[in-house]
Amino acid sequence: MILSHRFTEALVHATELHATQIRKGSKVPYISHLLGVASIALEYGG
C-alpha cells in the first residue's frame, strides 16, 4: 500500500498538534497512540 500525500499531511498536522502531550501515567509522547491506531487501520485496509 502506498500512503497518500494527504495521509502524510495529516500525520505532520497531528504531530504538530500533539507535540507537547504525553500519555497518562508515562513519559511516552501521545503521538505514539495515534501512530498505533493508524497502523492497525492500515493493516486492515483503512
ChimeraX attribute file (.defattr): number of C-alpha atoms within 10 A of each C-alpha:
attribute: neighborCount
match mode: 1-to-1
recipient: residues
	/A:1	6
	/A:2	4
	/A:3	8
	/A:4	9
	/A:5	9
	/A:6	9
	/A:7	11
	/A:8	11
	/A:9	11
	/A:10	12
	/A:11	16
	/A:12	11
	/A:13	12
	/A:14	14
	/A:15	18
	/A:16	11
	/A:17	11
	/A:18	13
	/A:19	12
	/A:20	10
	/A:21	13
	/A:22	15
	/A:23	12
	/A:24	9
	/A:25	6
	/A:26	8
	/A:27	9
	/A:28	12
	/A:29	16
	/A:30	17
	/A:31	20
	/A:32	13
	/A:33	13
	/A:34	14
	/A:35	14
	/A:36	11
	/A:37	12
	/A:38	14
	/A:39	13
	/A:40	11
	/A:41	11
	/A:42	12
	/A:43	10
	/A:44	7
	/A:45	8
	/A:46	8
